[in-house]
């Protein structure tokens, strides 16, 4: 972790025993989440670098993580094409669904947090309504 204004290293932390796949900061900057090849999703305290909690639920590599704009939801996608929505506060799973056939790599929330975009290795972006978990648009070529 770096203080960029001072160009000073604050601390170093190993976040995975294997390959770390993704990292995202909470909107308030107080925590961050990491996903790894070994199916781990971990939330960390940004100031101290200490582990806050590990969330269990993925059976394949966690490819990407993203916080909603209000910071109340954390979304993850995995190599099996699954999306899981989490409570960053408790680590509880809020929802899970199959978004793609396989290898989901990308995801991101809309600025108002009502939509979630996902994509896979097949270049098949989709938009999902976060509340209902239903597809809003399939943007395949």
C-alpha positions as CSV (number, residue, x, y, z in Angstrom):
1,X,0.0,0.0,0.0
2,X,1.3,3.4,-1.0
3,X,0.8,7.0,0.0
4,X,1.0,8.4,-3.5
5,X,1.1,12.0,-2.4
6,X,4.3,11.3,-0.4
7,X,5.5,8.5,-2.7
8,X,5.9,6.5,0.5
9,X,5.3,2.7,0.9
10,X,3.0,2.2,3.9
11,X,3.0,-1.6,4.1
12,X,3.3,-4.8,2.1
13,X,0.8,-7.7,2.4
14,X,0.6,-11.1,0.8
15,X,-3.0,-11.4,-0.3
16,X,-2.9,-14.9,-1.7
17,X,-1.0,-18.2,-1.4
18,X,-1.5,-18.6,-5.2
19,X,-2.3,-16.2,-7.9
20,X,-4.2,-13.0,-7.0
21,X,-6.7,-12.3,-9.8
22,X,-8.4,-9.1,-8.8
23,X,-8.5,-6.2,-6.3
24,X,-11.0,-3.4,-5.8
25,X,-11.3,-0.6,-3.2
26,X,-14.5,0.2,-1.4
27,X,-15.8,3.7,-2.4
28,X,-14.9,5.1,1.0
29,X,-11.3,3.8,0.7
30,X,-11.4,2.2,4.1
31,X,-11.3,-1.4,2.8
32,X,-10.4,-3.4,-0.3
33,X,-11.3,-6.8,-1.6
34,X,-9.1,-9.4,-3.3
35,X,-10.1,-12.5,-5.3
36,X,-7.7,-15.3,-6.2
37,X,-7.1,-18.4,-8.3
38,X,-7.8,-20.6,-5.2
39,X,-11.4,-19.4,-4.9
40,X,-10.7,-17.0,-2.0
41,X,-12.5,-13.7,-1.6
42,X,-11.0,-11.6,1.2
43,X,-11.8,-8.2,2.6
44,X,-9.0,-6.2,4.0
45,X,-8.6,-3.0,6.2
46,X,-6.9,-0.5,3.9
47,X,-5.2,1.4,6.7
48,X,-3.7,-1.5,8.5
49,X,-3.6,-4.2,5.9
50,X,-5.2,-6.7,8.3
51,X,-7.7,-9.2,7.1
52,X,-11.3,-8.3,8.0
53,X,-13.0,-11.4,6.7
54,X,-12.9,-14.2,4.1
55,X,-16.0,-15.0,2.2
56,X,-16.8,-18.6,1.2
57,X,-18.9,-19.5,-1.9
58,X,-16.9,-19.7,-5.1
59,X,-15.8,-23.1,-6.4
60,X,-13.6,-21.7,-9.1
61,X,-11.1,-18.9,-9.5
62,X,-12.5,-15.5,-8.5
63,X,-11.7,-13.5,-11.6
64,X,-12.9,-10.0,-10.7
65,X,-14.4,-8.0,-7.8
66,X,-16.3,-4.7,-7.8
67,X,-18.0,-2.6,-5.1
68,X,-21.3,-0.9,-5.8
69,X,-21.1,2.9,-5.8
70,X,-22.6,3.1,-2.3
71,X,-20.3,0.4,-1.0
72,X,-23.1,-1.7,0.3
73,X,-22.7,-4.6,-2.2
74,X,-19.6,-6.4,-3.4
75,X,-19.9,-8.3,-6.7
76,X,-17.6,-11.2,-7.8
77,X,-17.4,-13.3,-10.9
78,X,-15.6,-16.6,-11.3
79,X,-14.1,-19.0,-13.9
80,X,-17.3,-21.0,-13.9
81,X,-19.3,-18.0,-15.1
82,X,-21.0,-17.3,-11.8
83,X,-21.9,-14.0,-10.2
84,X,-22.1,-13.7,-6.4
85,X,-23.3,-10.5,-4.6
86,X,-22.0,-10.1,-1.0
87,X,-22.5,-7.9,1.9
88,X,-19.1,-6.4,2.5
89,X,-20.1,-5.7,6.2
90,X,-21.0,-9.3,7.1
91,X,-19.5,-11.4,4.3
92,X,-23.0,-12.9,3.7
93,X,-24.0,-14.0,0.2
94,X,-26.9,-11.9,-1.0
95,X,-27.4,-13.6,-4.3
96,X,-25.8,-15.9,-6.8
97,X,-26.5,-16.8,-10.4
98,X,-25.0,-18.2,-13.6
99,X,-24.2,-15.2,-15.8
100,X,-22.1,-16.9,-18.5
101,X,-21.3,-20.5,-19.6
102,X,-17.7,-20.2,-18.4
103,X,-14.8,-17.9,-17.7
104,X,-16.4,-14.7,-16.5
105,X,-13.7,-12.0,-16.5
106,X,-15.2,-8.6,-16.2
107,X,-17.8,-6.8,-14.2
108,X,-18.8,-3.4,-13.1
109,X,-21.7,-1.5,-11.6
110,X,-23.5,1.4,-13.3
111,X,-22.9,4.8,-11.6
112,X,-26.3,4.5,-9.8
113,X,-25.7,0.9,-8.8
114,X,-28.9,-0.5,-10.3
115,X,-27.1,-2.4,-13.2
116,X,-24.2,-4.8,-13.2
117,X,-22.3,-5.5,-16.4
118,X,-20.5,-8.8,-16.9
119,X,-18.5,-10.4,-19.7
120,X,-16.7,-13.6,-20.4
121,X,-14.0,-15.0,-22.6
122,X,-16.6,-15.3,-25.4
123,X,-16.9,-11.5,-25.6
124,X,-20.6,-11.7,-24.6
125,X,-21.3,-8.7,-22.4
126,X,-24.5,-8.7,-20.5
127,X,-26.3,-6.2,-18.3
128,X,-28.2,-7.3,-15.2
129,X,-30.7,-5.7,-13.0
130,X,-29.1,-5.9,-9.6
131,X,-32.3,-6.0,-7.6
132,X,-34.1,-8.7,-9.6
133,X,-30.9,-10.4,-10.9
134,X,-32.4,-10.6,-14.3
135,X,-30.8,-9.8,-17.6
136,X,-31.6,-6.4,-19.1
137,X,-29.5,-6.7,-22.2
138,X,-27.3,-9.2,-24.0
139,X,-24.7,-7.3,-26.0
140,X,-23.2,-10.2,-28.0
141,X,-21.7,-9.4,-31.4
